[in-house]
C-alpha cells in the first residue's frame, strides 16, 4: 500500500491554493472582521481539516457569483487563519517554513481590517505521486490520456508550467482541457496552442448557463474551427447545485448539441443528478456522439448510453470508499467505450482525496480500474489512450 501524502505536501496544497484564490479575487486585500474562530480539533488534523473545508466550500465556484462575495471573503479568511495556525505549529521545528507561510498569508492589518495575501513559488515542490516505474513483469511504461483536466483553473496559477512538465515526466502523453464559458474556453485553446500534448474543448457549463446569451454562443461557435479544439464541452445539466434555472440549463444544453450536430464534433457532458433529462435531451440529437465525463450513474444508465454509441469516462471518484455503484458501472462499460480522466484540480483519487489533483494521479485511477476489470495497468492505459484519440480525432 502506498504511503499517505506527506505533511509538507498537504501544507503546501493548503497555503498555495489559498494564496492563489485570495490573490485572484481580492488583489487589493482580503477583508477580514478578525472574528474567525481558532481551530479546536486534533492538532495533527489541522491542515487536513482545512483542506477538506476548502473542497467542501468550493470558493472557486462562489467567486463566479457576485452575491456570494461576502461568503467567499469569510471562507478565505478562515482558510488564511488556518494557514497561520499551521505556521505557528511549525515554528519550533521549522522556522523557515513558518516564515515563508507568513510572507504569503499576512495578518489582518490594524485599522484597515484587510489581510494582504501574496502568491509565489510553491511552498514545497514535491511531485504528488511517485514517478511511474514499470514493475519487472511489465514490458513498458504506461502511456496515459487525461481526457478531462482544467489546467486553466486558478488553483494552478502558482505552478502551472511546473505541473505540466511534471505530468509529462509521469507518463501523461495527452491532455484535453475543456472550457466552461467563453473565457475558460479561450484559455483552454491558448494552452493547446502553446503545449503540443494538450488539446482543447469549448463550451458553456450548466453553472454558467444563466450568463450565456446569443453573443456567448456565437463566440463558442467561432472557436470550433480551431484545429486544436476537438470537442464541445463541457456542457450538460447540474441539478445538484442548480446555479442556473433548470429550463435555462436545458436550453443552453440543446443549443450546444445543435452546434455539435452542425459541426460533427463530439460533446463532453456534465451530468449531475440529472440523468433522466440528460438522456431525454441527447435522444433529440441522435446524430451527436459524446462522452459522459466524471460518470456518476448506475451500470444500467451506462449501458443505455453505450447502446446509443456514447462513451463513459471515470475519474478518481471510482476509488472512493462509498463508490459501490460506480464499480458496477465501471465493470459494465465495454472496452471500446471507456475513457479515464482526472477532472483536475478536483477529485483526486484515494489516498490523495482532498488534495489538488493533477494528471500524474491518473495512474492511480488507471491501476484501480485495470484490476477491477481484470487486466493490467499498461494494457488498460493503452486501451484508454487509443479510445481517447479515436473519440477526439487525434
C-alpha positions as CSV (number, residue, x, y, z in Angstrom):
1,X,0.0,0.0,0.0
2,X,1.3,3.5,-0.9
3,X,2.1,5.9,1.9
4,X,-0.3,8.8,2.6
5,X,0.6,12.2,1.3
6,X,3.3,13.9,3.4
7,X,2.7,16.7,5.9
8,X,4.7,19.0,3.6
9,X,2.6,18.1,0.6
10,X,-0.7,18.8,2.5
11,X,0.6,22.1,3.9
12,X,1.9,23.2,0.5
13,X,-1.5,22.4,-1.0
14,X,-3.4,24.4,1.6
15,X,-1.1,27.5,1.5
16,X,-0.5,27.6,-2.2
17,X,-4.2,27.2,-3.1
18,X,-5.5,29.6,-0.5
19,X,-3.0,32.3,-1.6
20,X,-3.8,31.8,-5.3
21,X,-7.5,32.2,-4.8
22,X,-7.2,35.2,-2.5
23,X,-4.8,37.0,-4.8
24,X,-7.0,36.3,-7.8
25,X,-10.3,37.6,-6.4
26,X,-9.1,40.0,-3.7
27,X,-5.9,41.5,-5.3
28,X,-6.2,44.7,-3.2
29,X,-6.5,42.8,0.1
30,X,-8.9,40.3,1.7
31,X,-11.4,42.0,4.0
32,X,-11.5,40.4,7.5
33,X,-13.6,41.2,10.6
34,X,-11.0,39.4,12.7
35,X,-13.5,37.2,14.4
36,X,-12.6,33.8,12.9
37,X,-12.7,31.1,15.5
38,X,-9.5,29.2,16.2
39,X,-9.2,25.5,15.3
40,X,-10.1,23.4,18.3
41,X,-9.8,19.9,16.9
42,X,-7.0,17.4,16.9
43,X,-3.8,19.5,16.1
44,X,-2.5,16.7,13.9
45,X,-5.5,17.2,11.6
46,X,-5.5,21.0,11.4
47,X,-4.2,21.1,7.8
48,X,-6.2,18.1,6.5
49,X,-9.4,19.6,8.1
50,X,-8.7,22.9,6.4
51,X,-8.2,21.2,3.0
52,X,-11.5,19.3,3.5
53,X,-13.2,22.6,4.3
54,X,-11.7,24.2,1.1
55,X,-13.0,21.3,-1.1
56,X,-16.4,21.4,0.6
57,X,-16.9,25.2,0.2
58,X,-15.5,25.4,-3.3
59,X,-14.5,29.1,-3.2
60,X,-13.8,29.0,-7.0
61,X,-17.5,28.4,-7.6
62,X,-18.5,31.2,-5.1
63,X,-16.3,33.6,-7.0
64,X,-18.5,33.3,-10.1
65,X,-21.5,34.7,-8.2
66,X,-21.3,38.3,-7.1
67,X,-24.0,37.8,-4.5
68,X,-21.7,35.3,-2.7
69,X,-18.7,37.7,-2.4
70,X,-19.2,38.2,1.3
71,X,-19.3,34.4,1.9
72,X,-16.3,34.0,-0.3
73,X,-14.3,36.5,1.8
74,X,-15.3,34.8,5.0
75,X,-14.4,31.4,3.7
76,X,-11.0,32.6,2.5
77,X,-10.4,34.5,5.8
78,X,-10.9,31.3,7.7
79,X,-8.5,29.4,5.4
80,X,-5.9,32.1,5.9
81,X,-6.3,31.8,9.7
82,X,-5.8,28.1,9.4
83,X,-2.6,28.6,7.4
84,X,-1.2,31.0,10.1
85,X,-2.2,28.5,12.8
86,X,-0.2,25.9,10.9
87,X,2.7,28.3,10.7
88,X,2.7,28.7,14.4
89,X,2.6,25.0,15.0
90,X,5.5,24.6,12.6
91,X,7.6,27.4,14.1
92,X,9.6,25.4,16.8
93,X,10.9,22.7,14.4
94,X,10.9,24.5,11.0
95,X,11.1,28.3,11.4
96,X,12.0,28.9,7.8
97,X,8.8,27.3,6.5
98,X,6.8,29.2,9.1
99,X,8.4,32.4,7.9
100,X,7.5,31.6,4.3
101,X,3.9,31.0,5.2
102,X,3.7,34.3,7.0
103,X,5.2,36.1,3.9
104,X,2.4,34.6,1.8
105,X,-0.5,34.9,4.2
106,X,-0.4,38.2,6.1
107,X,-2.0,39.0,9.4
108,X,-5.0,41.4,9.4
109,X,-3.8,44.9,9.3
110,X,-4.8,47.1,12.3
111,X,-7.2,49.9,11.2
112,X,-7.8,48.7,7.7
113,X,-9.3,45.3,8.5
114,X,-7.6,43.9,5.4
115,X,-5.3,41.0,5.0
116,X,-2.6,41.0,2.4
117,X,-2.1,37.7,0.6
118,X,0.7,37.1,-1.9
119,X,1.3,34.4,-4.5
120,X,4.7,33.0,-5.1
121,X,6.7,29.8,-5.7
122,X,5.1,26.7,-4.3
123,X,5.7,26.3,-0.5
124,X,7.3,22.9,-1.3
125,X,7.5,21.3,-4.7
126,X,7.2,17.6,-4.2
127,X,5.5,15.6,-7.0
128,X,2.1,14.5,-5.7
129,X,2.8,10.9,-6.7
130,X,5.9,8.9,-7.3
131,X,7.3,8.5,-10.8
132,X,5.6,5.7,-12.6
133,X,8.1,2.8,-12.6
134,X,7.2,-0.3,-14.5
135,X,7.1,-3.5,-12.4
136,X,9.6,-6.1,-13.7
137,X,6.9,-8.2,-15.4
138,X,5.6,-5.3,-17.5
139,X,7.3,-4.7,-20.9
140,X,6.9,-0.9,-21.0
141,X,5.8,2.1,-19.1
142,X,2.1,3.1,-19.2
143,X,1.1,6.0,-21.5
144,X,-1.9,8.0,-20.3
145,X,-4.5,10.3,-21.9
146,X,-6.2,12.5,-19.3
147,X,-9.3,13.3,-21.2
148,X,-10.6,16.0,-18.9
149,X,-8.4,18.3,-16.9
150,X,-8.9,22.0,-16.1
151,X,-5.4,23.4,-16.3
152,X,-6.8,26.9,-16.8
153,X,-8.1,26.8,-13.2
154,X,-6.8,29.4,-10.7
155,X,-5.5,26.6,-8.5
156,X,-2.6,26.1,-11.0
157,X,-1.8,29.8,-11.2
158,X,1.2,29.5,-8.9
159,X,2.9,26.5,-10.7
160,X,1.1,25.7,-13.9
161,X,4.2,25.2,-16.1
162,X,6.0,23.1,-13.4
163,X,2.9,20.9,-13.1
164,X,2.6,20.4,-16.9
165,X,6.3,19.4,-17.0
166,X,5.8,17.0,-14.1
167,X,2.8,15.3,-15.6
168,X,4.8,14.7,-18.8
169,X,7.5,13.1,-16.8
170,X,4.9,10.9,-15.2
171,X,3.9,9.3,-18.5
172,X,1.0,11.5,-19.5
173,X,1.0,11.6,-23.3
174,X,-2.1,13.7,-24.0
175,X,-4.5,16.0,-22.1
176,X,-7.8,17.5,-23.1
177,X,-8.6,20.8,-21.4
178,X,-12.4,21.7,-21.6
179,X,-13.9,25.1,-21.4
180,X,-16.7,26.1,-19.0
181,X,-17.5,29.5,-20.5
182,X,-16.1,31.8,-23.2
183,X,-13.1,33.0,-21.1
184,X,-12.1,29.5,-20.0
185,X,-12.6,28.1,-23.5
186,X,-10.2,30.7,-24.8
187,X,-7.7,29.8,-22.0
188,X,-8.0,26.1,-22.9
189,X,-7.3,26.9,-26.6
190,X,-4.3,29.0,-25.6
191,X,-2.9,26.1,-23.6
192,X,-3.5,23.8,-26.6
193,X,-1.6,26.2,-28.9
194,X,1.4,26.5,-26.5
195,X,1.7,22.8,-25.5
196,X,1.8,20.2,-28.2
197,X,0.4,17.5,-26.0
198,X,-2.7,19.5,-24.9
199,X,-5.9,19.8,-26.9
200,X,-9.0,21.9,-26.0
201,X,-12.7,21.9,-26.0
202,X,-15.0,24.9,-26.0
203,X,-18.4,25.1,-24.3
204,X,-20.7,26.6,-21.6
205,X,-21.0,24.6,-18.4
206,X,-24.5,24.4,-16.8
207,X,-23.3,26.5,-13.9
208,X,-22.7,29.3,-16.4
209,X,-25.9,28.9,-18.4
210,X,-27.7,32.0,-16.9
211,X,-24.9,34.2,-18.3
212,X,-24.9,32.7,-21.7
213,X,-26.8,34.5,-24.5
214,X,-26.5,34.7,-28.2
215,X,-23.2,36.6,-28.1
216,X,-21.6,33.9,-25.9
217,X,-22.9,31.1,-28.1
218,X,-21.6,32.8,-31.2
219,X,-18.2,33.1,-29.6
220,X,-18.2,29.4,-28.7
221,X,-19.2,28.5,-32.2
222,X,-16.4,30.7,-33.6
223,X,-13.8,28.7,-31.7
224,X,-14.9,25.4,-33.2
225,X,-13.0,25.8,-36.4
226,X,-9.7,25.8,-34.5
227,X,-7.9,22.6,-35.2
228,X,-6.7,22.4,-31.6
229,X,-10.3,22.4,-30.4
230,X,-11.5,18.8,-30.6
231,X,-14.9,18.9,-28.9
232,X,-17.8,21.0,-27.5
233,X,-17.7,21.0,-23.7
234,X,-18.2,20.8,-21.0
235,X,-21.9,21.1,-21.4
236,X,-24.9,19.5,-19.8
237,X,-27.1,19.7,-16.7
238,X,-26.4,20.1,-13.0
239,X,-29.4,19.6,-10.7
240,X,-27.2,19.2,-7.6
241,X,-26.1,22.9,-7.3
242,X,-28.8,24.4,-9.6
243,X,-26.7,27.5,-10.1
244,X,-28.9,28.3,-13.2
245,X,-32.6,27.6,-13.6
246,X,-33.2,24.1,-15.0
247,X,-35.1,25.4,-18.0
248,X,-32.2,27.7,-18.9
249,X,-29.7,24.8,-18.4
250,X,-31.7,22.7,-20.8
251,X,-32.0,25.4,-23.4
252,X,-28.2,26.1,-23.4
253,X,-27.5,22.3,-23.5
254,X,-29.8,21.9,-26.5
255,X,-28.2,24.9,-28.3
256,X,-24.7,23.4,-27.9
257,X,-25.9,19.9,-29.0
258,X,-27.2,21.6,-32.1
259,X,-23.8,23.1,-32.7
260,X,-22.3,19.6,-32.4
261,X,-24.8,18.3,-35.0
262,X,-23.8,21.1,-37.3
263,X,-20.1,20.7,-36.9
264,X,-19.8,17.0,-36.4
265,X,-17.7,17.5,-33.2
266,X,-18.2,15.2,-30.2
267,X,-19.5,16.7,-26.9
268,X,-18.4,16.4,-23.3
269,X,-21.4,16.1,-21.0
270,X,-21.5,17.1,-17.3
271,X,-24.5,15.3,-15.7
272,X,-25.0,15.7,-12.0
273,X,-28.3,14.3,-10.6
274,X,-29.9,14.9,-14.0
275,X,-29.8,11.5,-15.6
276,X,-33.3,11.4,-16.9
277,X,-33.3,14.8,-18.5
278,X,-29.8,14.3,-20.0
279,X,-30.9,11.1,-21.6
280,X,-34.1,12.7,-22.9
281,X,-32.3,15.6,-24.4
282,X,-29.5,13.7,-26.1
283,X,-32.1,11.5,-27.7
284,X,-33.3,14.6,-29.5
285,X,-29.9,14.7,-31.3
286,X,-29.3,11.1,-32.5
287,X,-26.5,12.1,-34.8
288,X,-24.4,13.6,-32.0
289,X,-21.9,11.4,-30.2
290,X,-20.2,12.3,-26.9
291,X,-18.8,11.2,-23.6
292,X,-20.4,11.5,-20.1
293,X,-17.4,12.7,-18.1
294,X,-16.9,12.1,-14.4
295,X,-19.6,9.4,-14.7
296,X,-21.8,9.1,-11.6
297,X,-24.7,6.9,-12.8
298,X,-25.6,3.2,-12.5
299,X,-24.5,0.3,-14.6
300,X,-27.9,0.3,-16.2
301,X,-27.5,4.0,-17.1
302,X,-24.1,3.4,-18.6
303,X,-25.5,0.6,-20.7
304,X,-28.2,2.9,-22.0
305,X,-25.6,5.4,-23.1
306,X,-23.4,2.7,-24.6
307,X,-26.3,1.4,-26.7
308,X,-26.6,4.9,-28.1
309,X,-23.0,4.9,-29.1
310,X,-21.7,7.1,-26.3
311,X,-18.6,6.9,-24.3
312,X,-18.2,6.8,-20.5
313,X,-15.3,8.4,-18.6
314,X,-14.3,7.7,-15.0
315,X,-12.4,9.9,-12.5
316,X,-10.7,9.3,-9.2
317,X,-14.1,9.1,-7.6
318,X,-14.3,5.5,-8.6
319,X,-11.6,4.8,-5.9
320,X,-13.7,6.3,-3.1
321,X,-14.9,4.1,-0.3
322,X,-18.6,4.6,-1.0
323,X,-18.4,4.1,-4.8
324,X,-20.0,0.7,-5.0
325,X,-22.5,1.8,-7.7
326,X,-19.6,3.2,-9.8
327,X,-17.7,-0.1,-9.5
328,X,-20.6,-1.9,-11.1
329,X,-20.8,0.8,-13.9
330,X,-17.1,0.6,-14.5
331,X,-17.3,-3.2,-15.0
332,X,-20.3,-2.8,-17.3
333,X,-18.7,-0.5,-19.9
334,X,-17.2,-2.3,-22.9
335,X,-13.5,-1.8,-23.7
336,X,-14.2,0.2,-26.8
337,X,-16.3,2.8,-24.9
338,X,-14.3,3.6,-21.7
339,X,-12.0,6.5,-21.0
340,X,-10.3,7.9,-17.9
341,X,-9.7,11.4,-16.6
342,X,-8.7,13.4,-13.5
343,X,-11.1,16.4,-13.7
344,X,-8.1,18.2,-12.2
345,X,-7.8,20.1,-9.9
346,X,-10.8,18.2,-8.4
347,X,-11.5,14.6,-7.4
348,X,-8.0,13.3,-6.5
349,X,-8.1,9.5,-6.1
350,X,-7.5,7.7,-2.9
351,X,-5.2,8.0,-0.9
352,X,-4.9,11.7,-2.1
353,X,-8.6,12.6,-1.8
354,X,-8.9,16.3,-0.8
355,X,-5.6,17.4,-2.3
356,X,-5.3,19.3,-5.5
357,X,-5.4,16.8,-8.3
358,X,-3.3,16.7,-11.5
359,X,-2.8,14.3,-14.3
360,X,0.1,12.4,-12.6
361,X,-2.6,10.9,-10.3
362,X,-4.3,9.4,-13.3
363,X,-2.2,6.3,-12.9
364,X,-4.0,5.6,-9.6
365,X,-7.4,5.6,-11.3
366,X,-6.0,3.6,-14.2
367,X,-4.5,0.9,-12.0
368,X,-7.6,0.7,-9.9
369,X,-9.9,0.2,-12.9
370,X,-7.5,-2.2,-14.5
371,X,-7.6,-4.5,-11.5
372,X,-11.4,-4.1,-11.3
373,X,-11.7,-5.1,-15.0
374,X,-9.2,-8.0,-14.8
375,X,-6.4,-6.5,-16.9
376,X,-3.0,-4.9,-16.2
377,X,-2.4,-1.2,-15.9
378,X,-0.2,-0.9,-19.0
379,X,-2.8,-2.6,-21.3
380,X,-5.6,-0.5,-19.8
381,X,-3.7,2.7,-20.1
382,X,-3.0,1.9,-23.8
383,X,-6.7,1.0,-24.3
384,X,-8.0,4.3,-22.9
385,X,-5.3,6.3,-24.7
386,X,-6.4,4.8,-28.0
387,X,-10.1,5.3,-27.2
388,X,-9.5,8.9,-26.3
389,X,-7.5,9.5,-29.5
390,X,-10.3,7.9,-31.6
391,X,-13.0,9.8,-29.8
392,X,-11.4,13.2,-30.2
393,X,-10.0,12.6,-33.7
394,X,-6.3,13.0,-32.6
